[in-house]
Amino acid sequence: MSTEILSDNWYTLKKVTYEYKRRNGDWQTQSREAYDRGNGAVILLYNVQTRTVILTRQFRLPSFINGNSSGMLIEACAGLLDENNPEECIRREAEEETGYRIRDVRKIFDAYMSPGSVTEILHFFIAAYDHQMKVNDGGGLAHEQEEIEVLEIPVAEAMEMITRGEIRDGKTIMLLQYIKLNGIL
C-alpha cells in the first residue's frame, strides 16, 4: 500500500504498509520496517592436513550495543556483493581480509539471516587453503575502515570456542557445523 524511506544514511531503512491475507481469508493491514543493506557472501577456509580454519576478529558496533563489552567478534570472512556475483565477491573478500588467494570455491547454500527485519540473503561457501596460497597479510582495506585480525585455529578448538561463547557469530557457527557434520574436518 505504501513505502516510506526512514533512513538512507548507511543503507536503507523502509517502513512498508501492506495488506496480508490471513489463513481464515480476512485481509489485515500491517506495517513493518525492513533494513536493506544488499546481499552478501561468507566463506570458511579450511585445511585438511593441519585440521585448521581461518577466521577473522574485528569490532562490530551492533554487538557492542547489545552487550558484547569489547565489541569484538570472531567470524568467517564475509562481505557485501556490491553488484558482483557471489563467487567473485567472496574470492575478493577472502584475499582482502585473510590474505589467501583461494582456488576451488564450493557454494553450499543460501540463507536469510534475519528475515524478520533484514532483507539480506547470504551466500555460503567453503574452500580449502594451504600456506602457498597466502599472498599478503590480509586485514581488510584501510579506505573501508577495516581493521581485521586473521586467526588460524584448529577446528576442534573453534568448536569448543562456540561452546564457551567465544564464537557467537551465526554465519560462522553454521559454517563450522557444516564442515563437521559433513566430515570435511
Phi, psi and chi 1 to 4 in degrees:
 res  aa     phi    psi   chi1   chi2   chi3   chi4
   1 MET       -  -41.0  -61.5  170.0   61.9      -
   2 SER  -159.0  153.4   67.1      -      -      -
   3 THR  -133.4  128.5  -59.8      -      -      -
   4 GLU  -120.9  129.3  176.5 -174.3   -3.4      -
   5 ILE   -80.9  116.2  -55.8  -71.6      -      -
   6 LEU   -88.3  -31.8  -60.4  178.4      -      -
   7 SER  -159.4  140.4  173.6      -      -      -
   8 ASP  -136.3   35.7   64.0   -5.0      -      -
   9 ASN   -72.1  -54.4 -176.6   31.4      -      -
  10 TRP  -105.4  -58.1 -172.9 -108.5      -      -
  11 TYR  -127.6 -155.0  -63.1  109.5      -      -
  12 THR  -118.4  125.4  -54.4      -      -      -
  13 LEU  -109.6  120.3  177.9   61.6      -      -
  14 LYS  -117.1  146.7  -63.3  177.2 -177.4  178.7
  15 LYS  -109.3  120.1 -179.5  178.1 -178.7  179.7
  16 VAL  -116.1  129.0  179.4      -      -      -
  17 THR  -110.3  129.8  -57.8      -      -      -
  18 TYR  -147.9  167.1   56.2   94.6      -      -
  19 GLU  -103.7  137.0  -71.3 -174.1  -34.3      -
  20 TYR  -123.8  128.0  174.8   79.4      -      -
  21 LYS   -87.5  116.2 -172.2  174.0 -175.1  178.4
  22 ARG   -75.5  165.2  -61.8  170.9   53.8   88.7
  23 ARG   -58.7  -30.5  -72.9 -169.8  -59.0 -102.9
  24 ASN   -81.3    1.6   68.4    5.6      -      -
  25 GLY    94.5  -11.9      -      -      -      -
  26 ASP   -75.4  144.9  -68.3  -17.5      -      -
  27 TRP   -94.7  138.9  -73.9   91.3      -      -
  28 GLN  -130.7  134.7 -178.5 -179.0   49.1      -
  29 THR   -83.6  128.7  -59.7      -      -      -
  30 GLN  -127.9  155.3  -63.3 -176.0   -5.8      -
  31 SER  -135.0  128.4 -175.0      -      -      -
  32 ARG  -139.5  158.6  -59.8  -75.1 -172.8  -87.2
  33 GLU  -106.7  143.0  -66.7  176.6    6.0      -
  34 ALA  -137.0  135.8      -      -      -      -
  35 TYR  -101.4  122.2 -167.6   55.8      -      -
  36 ASP  -110.9  109.6 -175.4   -3.1      -      -
  37 ARG  -116.2    8.7   57.3 -175.5  -61.1  -92.1
  38 GLY    89.3  175.3      -      -      -      -
  39 ASN   -95.3  162.5  -65.5  -36.0      -      -
  40 GLY  -139.4  179.2      -      -      -      -
  41 ALA  -140.5  150.4      -      -      -      -
  42 VAL  -139.8  147.4   59.5      -      -      -
  43 ILE  -140.7  142.9 -168.6  163.8      -      -
  44 LEU  -110.6  119.8 -178.1   63.0      -      -
  45 LEU   -89.9  133.3  -55.7 -178.3      -      -
  46 TYR  -136.3  151.2   64.6   91.4      -      -
  47 ASN  -123.9  113.7 -174.8  -51.2      -      -
  48 VAL   -66.1  -40.6  173.6      -      -      -
  49 GLN   -64.8  -44.9  -73.0   75.2   32.2      -
  50 THR   -94.0   -8.0   60.5      -      -      -
  51 ARG    55.3   45.1  -59.3 -164.5   54.1   75.3
  52 THR  -121.3  163.2   53.1      -      -      -
  53 VAL  -129.3  155.1  -66.3      -      -      -
  54 ILE  -102.1  123.1  -61.6  -66.9      -      -
  55 LEU  -126.1  170.9  -62.2  173.9      -      -
  56 THR  -125.1  159.0   63.5      -      -      -
  57 ARG  -130.1  128.7 -176.8 -174.6  -11.2 -112.1
  58 GLN  -154.0  163.4   62.2 -176.0  -53.4      -
  59 PHE   -75.2  133.5  179.1   78.1      -      -
  60 ARG  -128.0  105.6  -64.7  -61.4 -163.7 -177.2
  61 LEU   -53.7  -47.2  177.0   63.6      -      -
  62 PRO   -57.6  -34.8  -28.4   38.1      -      -
  63 SER   -69.1  -36.2   78.9      -      -      -
  64 PHE   -64.1  -45.1  177.4   77.4      -      -
  65 ILE   -60.0  -33.2  -68.9  169.5      -      -
  66 ASN  -100.5   32.6 -162.5   18.5      -      -
  67 GLY   102.9   -4.1      -      -      -      -
  68 ASN   -81.6  101.8  177.8    4.7      -      -
  69 SER   -58.5  -31.4   62.1      -      -      -
  70 SER   -93.5  -20.7   71.7      -      -      -
  71 GLY    76.7   -1.8      -      -      -      -
  72 MET   -87.3  136.6  -58.9  -59.8  -77.7      -
  73 LEU  -127.3  143.1  -78.8 -176.1      -      -
  74 ILE   -95.6  126.9  -63.2  173.2      -      -
  75 GLU  -142.6  161.8  -53.4  173.7   51.1      -
  76 ALA   -75.7  154.5      -      -      -      -
  77 CYS   -62.2  133.5  169.3      -      -      -
  78 ALA  -152.9  163.9      -      -      -      -
  79 GLY  -169.5  165.5      -      -      -      -
  80 LEU   -79.6  150.2  -67.3  176.2      -      -
  81 LEU   -68.1  -32.7  -61.4 -173.5      -      -
  82 ASP    48.2   46.1  -62.1  -32.4      -      -
  83 GLU    70.0    7.2  -49.2 -141.0    4.7      -
  84 ASN   -90.4  163.3  -66.8  -45.4      -      -
  85 ASN   -75.3  156.8   77.0   44.2      -      -
  86 PRO   -56.7  -41.1  -27.0   35.7      -      -
  87 GLU   -67.9  -41.4 -173.4  173.8  -35.3      -
  88 GLU   -60.0  -44.3  -74.0  175.4   10.6      -
  89 CYS   -59.0  -49.5  166.3      -      -      -
  90 ILE   -72.7  -29.9 -153.3   56.6      -      -
  91 ARG   -63.2  -45.4  -73.2  178.4 -179.6  -82.2
  92 ARG   -63.2  -47.6 -179.9 -169.6   72.1 -116.5
  93 GLU   -62.1  -40.6  -70.8  -68.5  -27.2      -
  94 ALA   -59.4  -43.8      -      -      -      -
  95 GLU   -69.5  -43.1 -170.5  167.6  -30.7      -
  96 GLU   -64.6  -44.0  -70.8  172.6    5.5      -
  97 GLU   -86.1  -40.9  -69.9 -171.7    7.6      -
  98 THR  -104.7  -20.5   70.8      -      -      -
  99 GLY    87.8    1.8      -      -      -      -
 100 TYR  -100.0  129.6  -73.8   90.8      -      -
 101 ARG   -94.6  100.3 -176.2  170.6  -63.8  146.2
 102 ILE   -83.4  153.8   51.4  177.9      -      -
 103 ARG  -102.6  -72.9  -66.0 -167.3  -95.4  -72.3
 104 ASP   -93.1  110.2  -61.3  -41.4      -      -
 105 VAL  -103.6  133.7  175.3      -      -      -
 106 ARG  -121.5  120.4 -174.1  169.6  124.7 -153.6
 107 LYS   -80.1  134.6 -175.0  170.7 -175.9  179.8
 108 ILE  -113.1  -31.0   54.6  174.5      -      -
 109 PHE  -176.3  172.0   54.5   80.6      -      -
 110 ASP  -118.0  153.3  -61.8  -32.2      -      -
 111 ALA  -153.7  142.9      -      -      -      -
 112 TYR   -80.6  125.6  -71.7   98.3      -      -
 113 MET   -89.1  -29.2  -65.7  -56.3  -66.8      -
 114 SER  -151.0   66.6 -171.5      -      -      -
 115 PRO   -68.0   -7.5   25.7  -33.6      -      -
 116 GLY   -75.1  -18.3      -      -      -      -
 117 SER  -147.1  -16.0   59.6      -      -      -
 118 VAL  -122.2  136.0 -179.9      -      -      -
 119 THR   -79.0  -15.4   61.7      -      -      -
 120 GLU   -56.3  133.6  179.2 -176.1   33.5      -
 121 ILE  -103.0  132.1  -66.3  172.7      -      -
 122 LEU  -109.3  128.4 -162.8   55.3      -      -
 123 HIS   -95.1  122.3  -57.1  -88.5      -      -
 124 PHE   -99.3  133.0  -74.9   74.4      -      -
 125 PHE  -132.5  158.3  -65.9   87.7      -      -
 126 ILE  -133.2  156.4   58.1  173.4      -      -
 127 ALA  -158.4  141.6      -      -      -      -
 128 ALA   -75.5  149.0      -      -      -      -
 129 TYR  -135.3  158.8   79.1   93.0      -      -
 130 ASP  -143.4  170.1   61.6   45.6      -      -
 131 HIS   -70.6  -17.9  -67.9  -75.3      -      -
 132 GLN   -69.7  -17.7  -74.5   83.3   27.9      -
 133 MET   -82.9   -8.5  -64.7  176.0  178.0      -
 134 LYS   -74.9  120.5 -169.6  148.3 -178.5   78.9
 135 VAL  -113.4  -14.7  -65.2      -      -      -
 136 ASN  -161.4 -177.2   62.1   57.8      -      -
 137 ASP   -82.7   -8.0  -69.1  -26.5      -      -
 138 GLY    70.2 -153.5      -      -      -      -
 139 GLY   102.7   -5.2      -      -      -      -
 140 GLY    90.2 -173.3      -      -      -      -
 141 LEU  -109.0  129.7  -59.6  176.3      -      -
 142 ALA   -60.8  -39.9      -      -      -      -
 143 HIS   -69.9  -13.3   74.5  -88.7      -      -
 144 GLU   -98.0   10.8  -69.1 -177.1    5.7      -
 145 GLN    57.2   35.0  -61.5  178.8  -37.9      -
 146 GLU   -92.1  137.7  -67.0  178.1  -40.7      -
 147 GLU  -137.5   91.9 -175.5  177.6   57.2      -
 148 ILE  -113.3  128.1  -61.8  168.6      -      -
 149 GLU   -92.9  132.0 -179.9 -176.6   -0.4      -
 150 VAL   -94.8  131.0 -179.8      -      -      -
 151 LEU  -121.7  133.2  -51.8  170.6      -      -
 152 GLU  -110.4  116.7 -174.8  172.3   30.5      -
 153 ILE  -127.9  135.1  -58.8  172.2      -      -
 154 PRO   -57.7  137.9  -23.1   33.4      -      -
 155 VAL   -60.8  -35.5   70.5      -      -      -
 156 ALA   -62.1  -40.2      -      -      -      -
 157 GLU   -66.7  -41.1  175.2   66.0   13.0      -
 158 ALA   -59.9  -40.9      -      -      -      -
 159 MET   -65.2  -38.7  -61.3  -53.6  -72.0      -
 160 GLU   -67.0  -33.5  -70.0  174.3   18.1      -
 161 MET   -65.0  -32.0  -68.6  170.1   77.0      -
 162 ILE   -63.1  -49.2  -66.0  169.5      -      -
 163 THR   -60.6  -38.4  -57.6      -      -      -
 164 ARG   -79.9   -4.9  -67.1 -168.9  -54.2 -101.9
 165 GLY    80.8   17.2      -      -      -      -
 166 GLU   -87.0  -25.8  -64.3  169.5   34.5      -
 167 ILE  -111.7  115.2  -65.7  177.8      -      -
 168 ARG  -125.7    5.7  -61.6  173.0   64.9 -171.5
 169 ASP   -83.4  123.8  173.9   64.5      -      -
 170 GLY   -59.2  -44.7      -      -      -      -
 171 LYS   -65.0  -35.6   64.5 -172.5  178.2  -62.0
 172 THR   -69.7  -43.5  -55.9      -      -      -
 173 ILE   -60.2  -43.1  -66.8  168.2      -      -
 174 MET   -60.1  -43.8  -68.3  166.4   68.7      -
 175 LEU   -68.6  -42.2  -75.6  165.9      -      -
 176 LEU   -63.2  -42.5  -72.7  166.0      -      -
 177 GLN   -65.0  -36.8  -71.1  177.7  -20.0      -
 178 TYR   -60.4  -48.1 -179.9   89.5      -      -
 179 ILE   -69.1  -28.6   64.3  168.8      -      -
 180 LYS   -74.0  -48.4  -69.4  -58.4  -75.5 -177.2
 181 LEU   -63.8  -28.8  -71.3  170.2      -      -
 182 ASN   -98.5   10.3  -72.0  -79.9      -      -
 183 GLY    66.0   24.1      -      -      -      -
 184 ILE   -75.9  -39.3  -65.3  167.7      -      -
 185 LEU  -133.7      -  -78.3 -173.7      -      -
